[in-house]
C-alpha cells in the first residue's frame, strides 16, 4: 500500500521508496523519509497529502505519495 491509501492519524513504517529518480530519492532522504522510518498521514488533500516525519510536517503531491510504500 502507498500513502495515498493510508488512514489519517495512523503511524506507518516506510517499506520502500518506489522511484528511479535519484534526485527525488536524495530529497526524500533529506526529509528523513527512507525505509524503516515512521511516517504519519496528517491529512489527505486534493493534490496530495500532509505527512509527519520525525519532527516535521510536509505537504507532498499525489505522485510522491504513490511512490512511498508503507
C-alpha positions in Angstrom: 0.0 0.0 0.0 1.2 3.5 -0.6 0.5 6.8 1.3 -2.5 7.6 -0.9 -4.4 4.7 0.7 -3.2 5.4 4.3 -5.6 6.4 7.1 -5.2 9.8 8.6 -3.6 9.9 12.1 -2.2 6.3 11.9 1.6 5.8 12.1 3.1 3.6 9.4 6.7 2.3 8.7 8.1 3.1 5.3 8.9 -0.2 3.5 10.4 1.3 0.3 10.6 4.3 -1.9 9.4 3.3 -5.4 11.2 5.7 -7.8 14.1 5.6 -10.2 14.7 9.3 -9.8 17.9 9.7 -7.8 17.3 13.4 -7.2 13.9 12.6 -5.7 15.4 9.8 -3.5 18.0 12.3 -2.2 15.3 14.9 -1.5 13.2 12.4 0.5 16.2 11.2 2.4 17.0 14.8 3.4 13.5 15.0 4.9 14.1 11.8 6.8 11.8 9.7 4.5 13.5 6.4 4.0 13.0 2.6 4.6 12.4 1.8 8.2 11.3 5.3 9.2 7.9 6.1 10.8 5.5 8.3 8.8 2.0 9.6 9.7 -0.5 11.0 7.2 -1.9 14.1 8.9 -4.4 14.9 6.2 -5.4 14.0 2.7 -5.7 16.9 0.2 -6.9 17.0 -3.3 -3.4 17.5 -4.7 -1.7 15.1 -2.3 -1.4 14.9 1.5 0.3 16.3 4.6 2.6 13.9 6.4 4.6 14.0 9.6 8.1 12.6 9.5 10.2 12.8 12.7 9.6 16.4 14.0 8.5 17.9 10.7 5.3 18.2 8.7 5.4 18.3 4.9 2.9 18.6 2.0 3.6 16.1 -0.7 1.9 15.7 -4.1 0.0 12.7 -5.3 2.9 11.4 -7.4 5.2 11.4 -4.4 2.5 9.9 -2.1 2.2 7.0 -4.6 6.0 6.4 -4.6 6.2 5.9 -0.8 5.3 2.3 0.0 4.1 1.5 3.5 
